[in-house]
Amino acid sequence: MKSLLIGVFSLLTLPLSCGGGGNSRSISAPSSEMVMTDVANFEEQSKQATPDQPVERKLIKTGNVSFQVEDMATARNTILEAAKKHQGYVSSDNENKYDRRINNTIVVRVPSQRFDAFLKDATQGVNKFDDRQIYVNDVTEEFLDVQARLKTKKELEERYTQLLAKANTVKDILDIERQIGLLRSEIESIEGRLKYLQSQVSMSTLTLTFYKKLPRSVEYSTRFKESFSGGWHGFVQFLLALTYLWPFFVIAVLAFFVIRSLIRRNSKKKDNS
């Protein structure tokens, strides 16, 4: 941080000339005492809040639960209604069918303060969880650090902007604009990270996986249908393969008749002799 401020101070103290000789003009620069005061202020602003100051904790809460149900449609509707009730939304919804069970995974994002209430409503009637994991990640330190860095970068950008208004030569203008461009890129990157953290803190994520086991009769019936369908598909593929090979069959038939005709001619010649 000090190096950035010293760089600003160096630019402020550079003489910006319009020509040569005694007509050169320079920009008035702040005194060294003022710069040191600014450095101290920047450092003070970048510090995290002391223990005496109340700090709102920034927590990212996520969870994963899985459980068995008797009715897939009922369980799904319960989750969707709970999400709507608690002002959440479904970010992912996937259903898979295996040999002996149907599996549905729904990912819901819900306001953090409603996470526990949503979890309770979405899993009402569930007596036993196969898996239940809740994670809380404290990002308070990173959040405050990103905010401090963003404030510092914006203040430096403002200083460069003020310096640009006083620049008199093309070189000075280009140099300052380049520095402003670099700062703007850093600011946008920091703002993106801050928005991501704010989104993760304000909206918690819960992944719910529920499934239903299929009876063996249903399993065998399904497998029989799949086997029959697979056999028919194989038969059709075989016919298609034969269709592709029809020119070879024609050639083989013609060759057969030609060879048989030659054999008969040879046999007649032997008989006549």
BELMO-V315099 format. One record per pair of residues at least 24 apart in sequence whose C-alpha atoms are under 8 Angstrom apart, sorted by sequence separation. I is the first residue (numbers start at 1). J is the second residue. If there is no record, write none. Layout:
BEGIN
<<I | J> <I | J>>
END
This chain:
BEGIN
<<86 | 110> <87 | 111> <83 | 108> <86 | 111> <9 | 35> <157 | 183> <83 | 110> <156 | 183> <157 | 184> <86 | 114> <6 | 35> <5 | 35> <153 | 183> <86 | 117> <86 | 118> <153 | 186> <154 | 187> <5 | 39> <153 | 187> <83 | 118> <82 | 118> <2 | 39> <150 | 187> <1 | 39> <82 | 121> <83 | 122> <82 | 122> <150 | 190> <1 | 42> <81 | 122> <149 | 190> <150 | 191> <1 | 43> <79 | 121> <80 | 122> <78 | 121> <79 | 122> <78 | 122> <79 | 123> <146 | 190> <78 | 123> <146 | 193> <147 | 194> <146 | 194> <61 | 112> <143 | 194> <143 | 197> <69 | 126> <67 | 126> <67 | 128> <68 | 129> <67 | 129> <68 | 130> <66 | 129> <67 | 130> <65 | 129> <66 | 130> <67 | 131> <65 | 130> <66 | 131> <65 | 131> <66 | 132> <64 | 131> <65 | 132> <64 | 132> <65 | 133> <63 | 132> <64 | 133> <63 | 133> <64 | 134> <63 | 134> <62 | 134> <63 | 135> <61 | 134> <62 | 135> <61 | 135> <62 | 136> <61 | 136> <60 | 136> <61 | 137> <59 | 136> <60 | 137> <59 | 137> <60 | 138> <59 | 138> <60 | 139> <58 | 138> <59 | 139> <57 | 138> <58 | 139> <59 | 140> <57 | 139> <58 | 140> <57 | 140> <56 | 140> <58 | 143> <119 | 206> <112 | 201> <115 | 204> <112 | 202> <111 | 202> <112 | 203> <111 | 203> <112 | 204> <48 | 141> <110 | 203> <111 | 204> <109 | 203> <110 | 204> <109 | 204> <110 | 205> <48 | 144> <109 | 205> <110 | 206> <48 | 145> <108 | 205> <109 | 206> <107 | 205> <108 | 206> <46 | 145> <107 | 206> <108 | 207> <107 | 207> <108 | 208> <47 | 148> <106 | 207> <107 | 208> <46 | 148> <105 | 207> <106 | 208> <45 | 148> <46 | 149> <105 | 208> <106 | 209> <105 | 209> <104 | 209> <105 | 210> <46 | 152> <103 | 209> <104 | 210> <103 | 210> <104 | 211> <103 | 211> <102 | 211> <103 | 212> <42 | 152> <101 | 211> <102 | 212> <101 | 212> <102 | 213> <101 | 213> <102 | 214> <100 | 213> <101 | 214> <100 | 214> <100 | 215> <100 | 216> <100 | 219> <99 | 219> <75 | 210> <72 | 210> <27 | 166> <61 | 200> <72 | 211> <60 | 200> <61 | 201> <72 | 212> <60 | 201> <65 | 206> <69 | 210> <71 | 212> <59 | 201> <60 | 202> <62 | 204> <63 | 205> <64 | 206> <65 | 207> <66 | 208> <67 | 209> <68 | 210> <69 | 211> <70 | 212> <58 | 201> <61 | 204> <62 | 205> <63 | 206> <64 | 207> <65 | 208> <66 | 209> <67 | 210> <68 | 211> <69 | 212> <60 | 204> <61 | 205> <62 | 206> <63 | 207> <64 | 208> <65 | 209> <66 | 210> <67 | 211> <68 | 212> <64 | 209> <68 | 213> <8 | 156> <18 | 168> <5 | 156> <8 | 159> <12 | 163> <16 | 167> <17 | 168> <18 | 169> <8 | 160> <16 | 168> <17 | 169> <16 | 169> <16 | 172>>
END
